[in-house]
């Protein structure tokens, strides 16, 4: 059953990548390959805007989890989306901050 789900997920992603979307931050029209669609909310932003926002959150060390950019939306970013939006070093920093935050919560 999981194989079918993986197939459907890849097919959905392929369809998404063929389209063009308006970023909800900069309002530029970008291809699906240059965009990130958060689920389950369906909000779409360009990779550049998502990257800039996540980098700022990492600089501020204000990271519990990285999520959709729409105010009040709680759809979290997937690992694939994080790796698309962040450099390898930034992703490692995010992972370290997330681990440190989790350990802090456990020590309370």
N, CA, C and O atoms as a printed pandas DataFrame, in Angstrom:
     atom_number atom_name residue_name chain_id  residue_number  x_coord  y_coord  z_coord
0              1         N          UNK        A               1    0.825   -1.194    0.000
1              2        CA          UNK        A               1    0.000    0.000    0.000
2              3         C          UNK        A               1    0.872    1.262    0.000
3              4         O          UNK        A               1    0.542    2.247   -0.660
4              5         N          UNK        A               2    1.982    1.225    0.742
5              6        CA          UNK        A               2    2.883    2.376    0.810
6              7         C          UNK        A               2    3.480    2.686   -0.561
7              8         O          UNK        A               2    3.696    3.851   -0.896
8              9         N          UNK        A               3    3.750    1.636   -1.365
9             10        CA          UNK        A               3    4.307    1.844   -2.700
10            11         C          UNK        A               3    3.364    2.673   -3.561
11            12         O          UNK        A               3    3.810    3.543   -4.309
12            13         N          UNK        A               4    2.081    2.414   -3.464
13            14        CA          UNK        A               4    1.099    3.180   -4.226
14            15         C          UNK        A               4    1.094    4.625   -3.759
15            16         O          UNK        A               4    1.005    5.547   -4.571
16            17         N          UNK        A               5    1.190    4.820   -2.460
17            18        CA          UNK        A               5    1.221    6.169   -1.913
18            19         C          UNK        A               5    2.454    6.921   -2.410
19            20         O          UNK        A               5    2.357    8.094   -2.771
20            21         N          UNK        A               6    3.608    6.263   -2.433
21            22        CA          UNK        A               6    4.832    6.883   -2.945
22            23         C          UNK        A               6    4.670    7.252   -4.418
23            24         O          UNK        A               6    5.087    8.327   -4.849
24            25         N          UNK        A               7    4.059    6.346   -5.185
25            26        CA          UNK        A               7    3.829    6.606   -6.606
26            27         C          UNK        A               7    2.923    7.819   -6.783
27            28         O          UNK        A               7    3.208    8.706   -7.587
28            29         N          UNK        A               8    1.835    7.849   -6.030
29            30        CA          UNK        A               8    0.895    8.968   -6.124
30            31         C          UNK        A               8    1.559   10.278   -5.722
31            32         O          UNK        A               8    1.317   11.320   -6.331
32            33         N          UNK        A               9    2.398   10.218   -4.690
33            34        CA          UNK        A               9    3.108   11.414   -4.225
34            35         C          UNK        A               9    4.049   11.939   -5.306
35            36         O          UNK        A               9    4.100   13.143   -5.558
36            37         N          UNK        A              10    4.789   11.040   -5.942
37            38        CA          UNK        A              10    5.698   11.441   -7.025
38            39         C          UNK        A              10    4.919   12.006   -8.212
39            40         O          UNK        A              10    5.331   12.999   -8.810
40            41         N          UNK        A              11    3.799   11.377   -8.549
41            42        CA          UNK        A              11    2.979   11.853   -9.672
42            43         C          UNK        A              11    2.421   13.242   -9.373
43            44         O          UNK        A              11    2.406   14.110  -10.246
44            45         N          UNK        A              12    1.968   13.448   -8.152
45            46        CA          UNK        A              12    1.450   14.758   -7.752
46            47         C          UNK        A              12    2.547   15.810   -7.824
47            48         O          UNK        A              12    2.312   16.921   -8.298
48            49         N          UNK        A              13    3.755   15.464   -7.352
49            50        CA          UNK        A              13    4.882   16.391   -7.395
50            51         C          UNK        A              13    5.258   16.705   -8.840
51            52         O          UNK        A              13    5.540   17.858   -9.167
52            53         N          UNK        A              14    5.265   15.697   -9.705
53            54        CA          UNK        A              14    5.577   15.918  -11.127
54            55         C          UNK        A              14    4.567   16.860  -11.767
55            56         O          UNK        A              14    4.943   17.746  -12.534
56            57         N          UNK        A              15    3.285   16.673  -11.457
57            58        CA          UNK        A              15    2.246   17.571  -11.982
58            59         C          UNK        A              15    2.461   18.992  -11.468
59            60         O          UNK        A              15    2.339   19.956  -12.224
60            61         N          UNK        A              16    2.779   19.118  -10.185
61            62        CA          UNK        A              16    3.015   20.433   -9.587
62            63         C          UNK        A              16    4.179   21.134  -10.278
63            64         O          UNK        A              16    4.100   22.325  -10.578
64            65         N          UNK        A              17    5.254   20.400  -10.530
65            66        CA          UNK        A              17    6.449   20.983  -11.143
66            67         C          UNK        A              17    6.202   21.478  -12.568
67            68         O          UNK        A              17    6.954   22.322  -13.056
68            69         N          UNK        A              18    5.193   20.986  -13.230
69            70        CA          UNK        A              18    4.883   21.411  -14.600
70            71         C          UNK        A              18    4.119   22.732  -14.650
71            72         O          UNK        A              18    4.053   23.373  -15.699
72            73         N          UNK        A              19    3.544   23.139  -13.525
73            74        CA          UNK        A              19    2.721   24.344  -13.501
74            75         C          UNK        A              19    3.500   25.604  -13.162
75            76         O          UNK        A              19    4.699   25.567  -12.884
76            77         N          UNK        A              20    2.782   26.723  -13.195
77            78        CA          UNK        A              20    3.319   28.027  -12.813
78            79         C          UNK        A              20    2.451   28.582  -11.695
79            80         O          UNK        A              20    1.228   28.447  -11.728
80            81         N          UNK        A              21    3.088   29.213  -10.696
81            82        CA          UNK        A              21    2.370   29.649   -9.501
82            83         C          UNK        A              21    2.843   31.029   -9.069
83            84         O          UNK        A              21    4.002   31.394   -9.267
84            85         N          UNK        A              22    1.937   31.783   -8.481
85            86        CA          UNK        A              22    2.279   33.097   -7.932
86            87         C          UNK        A              22    2.671   32.932   -6.474
87            88         O          UNK        A              22    1.907   32.397   -5.671
88            89         N          UNK        A              23    3.870   33.398   -6.139
89            90        CA          UNK        A              23    4.351   33.355   -4.760
90            91         C          UNK        A              23    3.488   34.291   -3.916
91            92         O          UNK        A              23    3.199   35.414   -4.329
92            93         N          UNK        A              24    3.080   33.833   -2.743
93            94        CA          UNK        A              24    2.236   34.637   -1.859
94            95         C          UNK        A              24    3.016   35.721   -1.113
95            96         O          UNK        A              24    2.418   36.530   -0.404
96            97         N          UNK        A              25    4.340   35.747   -1.263
97            98        CA          UNK        A              25    5.158   36.780   -0.618
98            99         C          UNK        A              25    5.574   37.844   -1.627
99           100         O          UNK        A              25    5.247   39.018   -1.459
100          101         N          UNK        A              26    6.294   37.442   -2.675
101          102        CA          UNK        A              26    6.830   38.409   -3.642
102          103         C          UNK        A              26    5.911   38.617   -4.850
103          104         O          UNK        A              26    6.112   39.542   -5.635
104          105         N          UNK        A              27    4.910   37.759   -4.991
105          106        CA          UNK        A              27    3.921   37.820   -6.076
106          107         C          UNK        A              27    4.504   37.553   -7.458
107          108         O          UNK        A              27    3.828   37.773   -8.463
108          109         N          UNK        A              28    5.759   37.077   -7.527
109          110        CA          UNK        A              28    6.340   36.680   -8.809
110          111         C          UNK        A              28    5.736   35.347   -9.238
111          112         O          UNK        A              28    5.388   34.515   -8.400
112          113         N          UNK        A              29    5.616   35.155  -10.532
113          114        CA          UNK        A              29    5.153   33.888  -11.076
114          115         C          UNK        A              29    6.371   32.989  -11.275
115          116         O          UNK        A              29    7.320   33.355  -11.968
116          117         N          UNK        A              30    6.332   31.813  -10.661
117          118        CA          UNK        A              30    7.466   30.881  -10.719
118          119         C          UNK        A              30    6.972   29.508  -11.148
119          120         O          UNK        A              30    5.810   29.156  -10.945
120          121         N          UNK        A              31    7.872   28.747  -11.740
121          122        CA          UNK        A              31    7.524   27.374  -12.113
122          123         C          UNK        A              31    7.401   26.531  -10.843
123          124         O          UNK        A              31    7.885   26.913   -9.778
124          125         N          UNK        A              32    6.751   25.392  -10.976
125          126        CA          UNK        A              32    6.623   24.485   -9.841
126          127         C          UNK        A              32    7.967   24.016   -9.318
127          128         O          UNK        A              32    8.104   23.738   -8.126
128          129         N          UNK        A              33    8.966   23.924  -10.197
129          130        CA          UNK        A              33   10.305   23.520   -9.759
130          131         C          UNK        A              33   10.964   24.595   -8.907
131          132         O          UNK        A              33   11.898   24.310   -8.157
132          133         N          UNK        A              34   10.481   25.828   -9.019
133          134        CA          UNK        A              34   11.021   26.949   -8.243
134          135         C          UNK        A              34   10.089   27.336   -7.097
135          136         O          UNK        A              34   10.232   28.403   -6.500
136          137         N          UNK        A              35    9.131   26.456   -6.797
137          138        CA          UNK        A              35    8.113   26.763   -5.795
138          139         C          UNK        A              35    7.995   25.640   -4.775
139          140         O          UNK        A              35    8.398   24.504   -5.024
140          141         N          UNK        A              36    7.435   25.985   -3.629
141          142        CA          UNK        A              36    7.165   25.008   -2.575
142          143         C          UNK        A              36    5.693   25.116   -2.211
143          144         O          UNK        A              36    5.184   26.199   -1.921
144          145         N          UNK        A              37    5.020   23.969   -2.233
145          146        CA          UNK        A              37    3.608   23.903   -1.843
146          147         C          UNK        A              37    3.526   23.170   -0.508
147          148         O          UNK        A              37    3.870   21.993   -0.410
148          149         N          UNK        A              38    3.071   23.876    0.503
149          150        CA          UNK        A              38    2.936   23.278    1.826
150          151         C          UNK        A              38    1.644   22.475    1.898
151          152         O          UNK        A              38    0.635   22.834    1.290
152          153         N          UNK        A              39    1.693   21.402    2.641
153          154        CA          UNK        A              39    0.517   20.549    2.806
154          155         C          UNK        A              39    0.242   20.390    4.293
155          156         O          UNK        A              39    1.195   20.351    5.070
156          157         N          UNK        A              40   -0.969   20.298    4.718
157          158        CA          UNK        A              40   -2.160   20.164    3.900
158          159         C          UNK        A              40   -2.786   21.494    3.487
159          160         O          UNK        A              40   -3.819   21.501    2.818
160          161         N          UNK        A              41   -2.186   22.615    3.869
161          162        CA          UNK        A              41   -2.806   23.927    3.628
162          163         C          UNK        A              41   -2.887   24.300    2.153
163          164         O          UNK        A              41   -3.841   24.954    1.731
164          165         N          UNK        A              42   -1.886   23.887    1.359
165          166        CA          UNK        A              42   -1.874   24.204   -0.063
166          167         C          UNK        A              42   -1.286   25.565   -0.409
167          168         O          UNK        A              42   -1.326   25.967   -1.572
168          169         N          UNK        A              43   -0.738   26.288    0.575
169          170        CA          UNK        A              43   -0.129   27.594    0.298
170          171         C          UNK        A              43    1.153   27.396   -0.504
171          172         O          UNK        A              43    1.907   26.452   -0.269
172          173         N          UNK        A              44    1.386   28.302   -1.455
173          174        CA          UNK        A              44    2.527   28.174   -2.361
174          175         C          UNK        A              44    3.392   29.427   -2.295
175          176         O          UNK        A              44    2.896   30.552   -2.355
176          177         N          UNK        A              45    4.702   29.201   -2.169
177          178        CA          UNK        A              45    5.686   30.278   -2.119
178          179         C          UNK        A              45    6.869   29.879   -2.983
179          180         O          UNK        A              45    7.125   28.691   -3.179
180          181         N          UNK        A              46    7.594   30.868   -3.502
181          182        CA          UNK        A              46    8.786   30.534   -4.283
182          183         C          UNK        A              46    9.903   30.097   -3.332
183          184         O          UNK        A              46    9.935   30.483   -2.164
184          185         N          UNK        A              47   10.808   29.291   -3.861
185          186        CA          UNK        A              47   11.921   28.774   -3.065
186          187         C          UNK        A              47   12.751   29.924   -2.499
187          188         O          UNK        A              47   13.223   29.847   -1.365
188          189         N          UNK        A              48   12.933   31.001   -3.290
189          190        CA          UNK        A              48   13.732   32.143   -2.823
190          191         C          UNK        A              48   13.145   32.764   -1.563
191          192         O          UNK        A              48   13.882   33.056   -0.621
192          193         N          UNK        A              49   11.841   32.969   -1.528
193          194        CA          UNK        A              49   11.199   33.581   -0.354
194          195         C          UNK        A              49   11.235   32.642    0.847
195          196         O          UNK        A              49   11.478   33.075    1.973
196          197         N          UNK        A              50   10.992   31.355    0.603
197          198        CA          UNK        A              50   11.050   30.379    1.693
198          199         C          UNK        A              50   12.465   30.328    2.255
199          200         O          UNK        A              50   12.649   30.319    3.472
200          201         N          UNK        A              51   13.460   30.295    1.383
201          202        CA          UNK        A              51   14.861   30.256    1.819
202          203         C          UNK        A              51   15.216   31.482    2.651
203          204         O          UNK        A              51   15.831   31.356    3.710
204          205         N          UNK        A              52   14.838   32.652    2.184
205          206        CA          UNK        A              52   15.151   33.890    2.906
206          207         C          UNK        A              52   14.502   33.892    4.291
207          208         O          UNK        A              52   15.136   34.269    5.276
208          209         N          UNK        A              53   13.253   33.475    4.364
209          210        CA          UNK        A              53   12.539   33.435    5.644
210          211         C          UNK        A              53   13.179   32.430    6.604
211          212         O          UNK        A              53   13.394   32.736    7.777
212          213         N          UNK        A              54   13.478   31.241    6.105
213          214        CA          UNK        A              54   14.083   30.213    6.955
214          215         C          UNK        A              54   15.482   30.626    7.409
215          216         O          UNK        A              54   15.858   30.372    8.554
216          217         N          UNK        A              55   16.251   31.254    6.533
217          218        CA          UNK        A              55   17.591   31.721    6.922
218          219         C          UNK        A              55   17.501   32.749    8.045
219          220         O          UNK        A              55   18.306   32.728    8.977
220          221         N          UNK        A              56   16.526   33.645    7.957
221          222        CA          UNK        A              56   16.334   34.638    9.018
222          223         C          UNK        A              56   15.973   33.953   10.333
223          224         O          UNK        A              56   16.492   34.320   11.387
224          225         N          UNK        A              57   15.096   32.973   10.276
225          226        CA          UNK        A              57   14.721   32.232   11.484
226          227         C          UNK        A              57   15.933   31.524   12.080
227          228         O          UNK        A              57   16.078   31.461   13.301
228          229         N          UNK        A              58   16.804   30.991   11.224
229          230        CA          UNK        A              58   18.013   30.324   11.716
230          231         C          UNK        A              58   18.978   31.324   12.338
231          232         O          UNK        A              58   19.602   31.023   13.356
232          233         N          UNK        A              59   19.114   32.519   11.742
233          234        CA          UNK        A              59   19.985   33.556   12.312
234          235         C          UNK        A              59   19.480   33.992   13.681
235          236         O          UNK        A              59   20.268   34.245   14.592
236          237         N          UNK        A              60   18.166   34.076   13.815
237          238        CA          UNK        A              60   17.566   34.476   15.091
238          239         C          UNK        A              60   17.524   33.323   16.089
239          240         O          UNK        A              60   17.167   33.514   17.251
240          241         N          UNK        A              61   17.890   32.127   15.632
241          242        CA          UNK        A              61   17.809   30.902   16.436
242          243         C          UNK        A              61   16.393   30.701   16.963
243          244         O          UNK        A              61   16.195   30.108   18.024
244          245         N          UNK        A              62   15.410   31.197   16.218
245          246        CA          UNK        A              62   13.997   31.089   16.602
246          247         C          UNK        A              62   13.385   29.882   15.903
247          248         O          UNK        A              62   12.478   30.016   15.081
248          249         N          UNK        A              63   13.892   28.712   16.240
249          250        CA          UNK        A              63   13.468   27.526   15.512
250          251         C          UNK        A              63   12.953   26.459   16.468
251          252         O          UNK        A              63   13.708   25.894   17.260
252          253         N          UNK        A              64   11.685   26.201   16.381
253          254        CA          UNK        A              64   11.129   25.003   16.997
254          255         C          UNK        A              64   10.845   24.036   15.860
255          256         O          UNK        A              64   11.130   22.841   15.934
256          257         N          UNK        A              65   10.276   24.597   14.813
257          258        CA          UNK        A              65   10.082   23.860   13.564
258          259         C          UNK        A              65    9.827   24.902   12.487
259          260         O          UNK        A              65    9.267   25.966   12.751
260          261         N          UNK        A              66   10.240   24.585   11.287
261          262        CA          UNK        A              66   10.030   25.502   10.170
262          263         C          UNK        A              66    8.742   25.106    9.469
263          264         O          UNK        A              66    8.499   23.930    9.199
264          265         N          UNK        A              67    7.924   26.106    9.180
265          266        CA          UNK        A              67    6.598   25.818    8.648
266          267         C          UNK        A              67    6.209   26.790    7.553
267          268         O          UNK        A              67    7.010   27.619    7.121
268          269         N          UNK        A              68    4.981   26.677    7.115
269          270        CA          UNK        A              68    4.402   27.535    6.081
270          271         C          UNK        A              68    4.588   29.005    6.448
271          272         O          UNK        A              68    4.534   29.375    7.621
272          273         N          UNK        A              69    4.805   29.834    5.433
273          274        CA          UNK        A              69    5.049   31.260    5.663
274          275         C          UNK        A              69    3.783   32.064    5.929
275          276         O          UNK        A              69    3.875   33.183    6.435
276          277         N          UNK        A              70    2.625   31.546    5.612
277          278        CA          UNK        A              70    1.365   32.271    5.826
278          279         C          UNK        A              70    1.143   32.434    7.325
279          280         O          UNK        A              70    1.196   31.464    8.081
280          281         N          UNK        A              71    0.894   33.665    7.741
281          282        CA          UNK        A              71    0.690   33.963    9.158
282          283         C          UNK        A              71   -0.460   33.128    9.719
283          284         O          UNK        A              71   -1.553   33.080    9.155
284          285         N          UNK        A              72   -0.182   32.480   10.837
285          286        CA          UNK        A              72   -1.194   31.672   11.504
286          287         C          UNK        A              72   -1.310   30.245   10.994
287          288         O          UNK        A              72   -1.993   29.426   11.609
288          289         N          UNK        A              73   -0.659   29.933    9.886
289          290        CA          UNK        A              73   -0.716   28.580    9.330
290          291         C          UNK        A              73    0.312   27.705   10.040
291          292         O          UNK        A              73    1.431   28.145   10.303
292          293         N          UNK        A              74   -0.062   26.492   10.343
293          294        CA          UNK        A              74    0.828   25.599   11.082
294          295         C          UNK        A              74    1.286   24.393   10.272
295          296         O          UNK        A              74    1.800   23.434   10.848
296          297         N          UNK        A              75    1.114   24.414    8.958
297          298        CA          UNK        A              75    1.596   23.307    8.132
298          299         C          UNK        A              75    3.119   23.303    8.162
299          300         O          UNK        A              75    3.754   24.297    7.811
300          301         N          UNK        A              76    3.696   22.199    8.577
301          302        CA          UNK        A              76    5.143   22.099    8.681
302          303         C          UNK        A              76    5.802   21.770    7.358
303          304         O          UNK        A              76    5.188   21.174    6.473
304          305         N          UNK        A              77    7.049   22.161    7.235
305          306        CA          UNK        A              77    7.834   21.834    6.045
306          307         C          UNK        A              77    8.291   20.380    6.133
307          308         O          UNK        A              77    8.645   19.895    7.208
308          309         N          UNK        A              78    8.281   19.701    5.006
309          310        CA          UNK        A              78    8.795   18.333    4.953
310          311         C          UNK        A              78   10.322   18.375    4.871
311          312         O          UNK        A              78   10.904   19.427    4.606
312          313         N          UNK        A              79   10.958   17.243    5.095
313          314        CA          UNK        A              79   12.413   17.168    4.974
314          315         C          UNK        A              79   12.851   17.547    3.561
315          316         O          UNK        A              79   13.848   18.247    3.384
316          317         N          UNK        A              80   12.110   17.086    2.561
317          318        CA          UNK        A              80   12.456   17.411    1.168
318          319         C          UNK        A              80   12.366   18.915    0.922
319          320         O          UNK        A              80   13.212   19.478    0.228
320          321         N          UNK        A              81   11.351   19.570    1.483
321          322        CA          UNK        A              81   11.204   21.017    1.318
322          323         C          UNK        A              81   12.328   21.760    2.030
323          324         O          UNK        A              81   12.852   22.744    1.509
324          325         N          UNK        A              82   12.695   21.294    3.211
325          326        CA          UNK        A              82   13.796   21.924    3.943
326          327         C          UNK        A              82   15.098   21.814    3.154
327          328         O          UNK        A              82   15.858   22.778    3.066
328          329         N          UNK        A              83   15.348   20.650    2.589
329          330        CA          UNK        A              83   16.583   20.452    1.827
330          331         C          UNK        A              83   16.591   21.269    0.538
331          332         O          UNK        A              83   17.656   21.636    0.042
332          333         N          UNK        A              84   15.418   21.552    0.001
333          334        CA          UNK        A              84   15.315   22.395   -1.192
334          335         C          UNK        A              84   15.574   23.862   -0.845
335          336         O          UNK        A              84   16.201   24.586   -1.618
336          337         N          UNK        A              85   15.092   24.292    0.313
337          338        CA          UNK        A              85   15.165   25.705    0.698
338          339         C          UNK        A              85   16.465   26.082    1.399
339          340         O          UNK        A              85   16.852   27.250    1.389
340          341         N          UNK        A              86   17.141   25.116    2.005
341          342        CA          UNK        A              86   18.339   25.413    2.792
342          343         C          UNK        A              86   19.574   24.781    2.171
343          344         O          UNK        A              86   19.493   23.742    1.515
344          345         N          UNK        A              87   20.718   25.420    2.387
345          346        CA          UNK        A              87   21.980   24.799    1.984
346          347         C          UNK        A              87   22.254   23.639    2.945
347          348         O          UNK        A              87   21.581   23.502    3.966
348          349         N          UNK        A              88   23.223   22.824    2.621
349          350        CA          UNK        A              88   23.564   21.695    3.489
350          351         C          UNK        A              88   23.972   22.176    4.883
351          352         O          UNK        A              88   23.559   21.589    5.883
352          353         N          UNK        A              89   24.780   23.241    4.961
353          354        CA          UNK        A              89   25.198   23.790    6.255
354          355         C          UNK        A              89   24.009   24.336    7.039
355          356         O          UNK        A              89   23.908   24.130    8.249
356          357         N          UNK        A              90   23.115   25.031    6.348
357          358        CA          UNK        A              90   21.927   25.581    7.014
358          359         C          UNK        A              90   21.026   24.463    7.529
359          360         O          UNK        A              90   20.465   24.561    8.620
360          361         N          UNK        A              91   20.892   23.408    6.741
361          362        CA          UNK        A              91   20.073   22.277    7.161
362          363         C          UNK        A              91   20.666   21.628    8.413
363          364         O          UNK        A              91   19.936   21.273    9.338
364          365         N          UNK        A              92   21.983   21.476    8.438
365          366        CA          UNK        A              92   22.647   20.905    9.616
366          367         C          UNK        A              92   22.465   21.803   10.837
367          368         O          UNK        A              92   22.262   21.306   11.945
368          369         N          UNK        A              93   22.537   23.122   10.645
369          370        CA          UNK        A              93   22.309   24.058   11.753
370          371         C          UNK        A              93   20.880   23.925   12.269
371          372         O          UNK        A              93   20.651   23.891   13.478
372          373         N          UNK        A              94   19.921   23.850   11.350
373          374        CA          UNK        A              94   18.522   23.671   11.739
374          375         C          UNK        A              94   18.360   22.394   12.558
375          376         O          UNK        A              94   17.718   22.397   13.608
376          377         N          UNK        A              95   18.942   21.318   12.074
377          378        CA          UNK        A              95   18.845   20.028   12.757
378          379         C          UNK        A              95   19.444   20.117   14.160
379          380         O          UNK        A              95   18.883   19.573   15.111
380          381         N          UNK        A              96   20.588   20.804   14.290
381          382        CA          UNK        A              96   21.237   20.979   15.596
382          383         C          UNK        A              96   20.380   21.818   16.539
383          384         O          UNK        A              96   20.239   21.482   17.714
384          385         N          UNK        A              97   19.808   22.909   16.029
385          386        CA          UNK        A              97   18.946   23.760   16.856
386          387         C          UNK        A              97   17.693   23.012   17.297
387          388         O          UNK        A              97   17.237   23.162   18.431
388          389         N          UNK        A              98   17.150   22.220   16.407
389          390        CA          UNK        A              98   15.961   21.438   16.728
390          391         C          UNK        A              98   16.276   20.405   17.810
391          392         O          UNK        A              98   15.493   20.217   18.741
392          393         N          UNK        A              99   17.414   19.744   17.685
393          394        CA          UNK        A              99   17.833   18.763   18.684
394          395         C          UNK        A              99   18.076   19.428   20.032
395          396         O          UNK        A              99   17.640   18.920   21.065
396          397         N          UNK        A             100   18.772   20.565   20.028
397          398        CA          UNK        A             100   19.040   21.287   21.277
398          399         C          UNK        A             100   17.737   21.714   21.949
399          400         O          UNK        A             100   17.600   21.609   23.168
400          401         N          UNK        A             101   16.791   22.189   21.160
401          402        CA          UNK        A             101   15.495   22.593   21.709
402          403         C          UNK        A             101   14.745   21.423   22.312
403          404         O          UNK        A             101   14.116   21.552   23.363
404          405         N          UNK        A             102   14.811   20.283   21.647
405          406        CA          UNK        A             102   14.150   19.079   22.156
406          407         C          UNK        A             102   14.797   18.624   23.455
407          408         O          UNK        A             102   14.100   18.256   24.400
408          409         N          UNK        A             103   16.123   18.646   23.509
409          410        CA          UNK        A             103   16.823   18.247   24.733
410          411         C          UNK        A             103   16.521   19.200   25.879
411          412         O          UNK        A             103   16.387   18.768   27.024
412          413         N          UNK        A             104   16.412   20.498   25.584
413          414        CA          UNK        A             104   16.043   21.476   26.616
414          415         C          UNK        A             104   14.668   21.169   27.189
415          416         O          UNK        A             104   14.463   21.251   28.400
416          417         N          UNK        A             105   13.734   20.818   26.329
417          418        CA          UNK        A             105   12.383   20.484   26.788
418          419         C          UNK        A             105   12.385   19.232   27.656
419          420         O          UNK        A             105   11.630   19.137   28.624
420          421         N          UNK        A             106   13.233   18.276   27.307
421          422        CA          UNK        A             106   13.303   17.024   28.061
422          423         C          UNK        A             106   13.923   17.218   29.434
423          424         O          UNK        A             106   13.608   16.477   30.365
424          425         N          UNK        A             107   14.802   18.206   29.574
425          426        CA          UNK        A             107   15.477   18.424   30.856
426          427         C          UNK        A             107   14.613   19.193   31.845
427          428         O          UNK        A             107   14.930   19.254   33.033
428          429         N          UNK        A             108   13.518   19.785   31.356
429          430        CA          UNK        A             108   12.625   20.544   32.249
430          431         C          UNK        A             108   11.800   19.669   33.109
431          432         O          UNK        A             108   11.005   20.162   33.909
